Amino acid sequence: MITAVMPTYARVDVVFERGEGAWIFDTEGRRYLDFTAGIAVNALGHVHPYMVEKLTEQAKKLWHTSNLYRIGEAERLAQRLIDTSFAETVFFTNSGVEAWECGVKVVRKYHYETGHPEKFRIIVADGAFHGRTMTAIAAAKSEKMVKGFGPLIDGFDQVAFGNLNELRAAITPETAAINIETIQGEGGIRPASLDYLRAVREICDEFGLLLYLDEIQCGMGRTGKLWAYEWAGIEPDVMSVAKAIGNGFPLGACLATETAAVGMVAGTHGSTYGGNPLATACGNAVLDVVLGPGFLDRVVAMGGLLKGRLSDLVARHPKVLAEVRGEGLMLGLRCVVPSGGLVDRARAHGMLTVGAADNVVRLLPPLIIDEGHVDEAIRVLDAACRDLAP
């Protein structure tokens, strides 16, 4: 018999009922160190007092009006995202994949409006993950996501992540944009090198293409800058963001330059819930904290501390762990043993992690962690590795 909730997830048999900061508690009263954070969503941890205050404040005033009318919180959040990024305009969505789909439409409409309707194809990278809509799975081309859902939507040409020769060779008169994750998350915590990002920007300029970045997982401060592309000193033309932008309240955004968004006028795109007062009040609250004095500096410091301690852990357990990857507080452990075993043993010892491709375990803690949380994480992972050692 099918379950009441459609069985599309292989759920762990644990039910959580409350959280506090970097900790989460199940219905049996057990406490876990949460280094999954809702898969990079709960950037400020659980029940952050300022988030609760601002959510409650807005909930007592107005939840939803529709986009038939101006929305003050959305306008304020959009302007703040513009002021802290490359963008000049923002479209709000409910999720990351909706933000990514909006970006695809921006790209195609730009070329249509500028006299090149033949330019509709987007070059994407292998190992990418943009979501599970029909368009997003057509871009990723992962067998586990596309099997049974064909035929796939045309318009995406895949090349090896980080390979500039393949990228150049894939450009045709129909190419409209290059779309990459600044750091691949689901693909195994694979950062694009800064030189690669700079070269992709140059290639886009050379061929008249739009640079479309996906920072759904790596944006909003996770690397120690608000946007991961900032480390390379470049700017994209279009970018999708989500996850941490609402700290758990469903919210996403597609950011674009005025030039790229030339065709996005009334009637070209829409969303019933996107950017409603409650969601964007949460988004503004997140920015209040993340842009506060010293917050991002602390992410850099904690990320450096955690990465260093993880490197020591890899050295101590070479038969279990192969390497540590990532930037800031978006880190991964590539395993020698099956990565699912490390996820399970860490959970048994009281810590939540999440798997990824390439036999990697992702560590995506709240951005508010301190040295004590790092100590506890290493203690748990060390115990888990000892359990798994051949």
Secondary structure as GFF3:
##gff-version 3
##sequence-region A 1 390
A	DSSP	beta_strand	16	20	.	.	.	ID=ss1
A	DSSP	beta_strand	23	26	.	.	.	ID=ss2
A	DSSP	beta_strand	31	34	.	.	.	ID=ss3
A	DSSP	alpha_helix	37	40	.	.	.	ID=ss4
A	DSSP	alpha_helix	49	59	.	.	.	ID=ss5
A	DSSP	alpha_helix	72	83	.	.	.	ID=ss6
A	DSSP	beta_strand	89	93	.	.	.	ID=ss7
A	DSSP	alpha_helix	96	113	.	.	.	ID=ss8
A	DSSP	beta_strand	121	125	.	.	.	ID=ss9
A	DSSP	alpha_helix	134	140	.	.	.	ID=ss10
A	DSSP	alpha_helix	143	146	.	.	.	ID=ss11
A	DSSP	beta_strand	156	159	.	.	.	ID=ss12
A	DSSP	alpha_helix	164	170	.	.	.	ID=ss13
A	DSSP	beta_strand	175	181	.	.	.	ID=ss14
A	DSSP	beta_strand	183	184	.	.	.	ID=ss15
A	DSSP	beta_strand	190	191	.	.	.	ID=ss16
A	DSSP	alpha_helix	194	207	.	.	.	ID=ss17
A	DSSP	beta_strand	210	214	.	.	.	ID=ss18
A	DSSP	three_ten_helix	228	232	.	.	.	ID=ss19
A	DSSP	beta_strand	238	241	.	.	.	ID=ss20
A	DSSP	three_ten_helix	243	246	.	.	.	ID=ss21
A	DSSP	beta_strand	252	256	.	.	.	ID=ss22
A	DSSP	alpha_helix	277	290	.	.	.	ID=ss23
A	DSSP	alpha_helix	295	316	.	.	.	ID=ss24
A	DSSP	beta_strand	321	327	.	.	.	ID=ss25
A	DSSP	beta_strand	330	335	.	.	.	ID=ss26
A	DSSP	alpha_helix	339	348	.	.	.	ID=ss27
A	DSSP	beta_strand	351	352	.	.	.	ID=ss28
A	DSSP	beta_strand	354	356	.	.	.	ID=ss29
A	DSSP	beta_strand	360	363	.	.	.	ID=ss30
A	DSSP	alpha_helix	371	388	.	.	.	ID=ss31
###
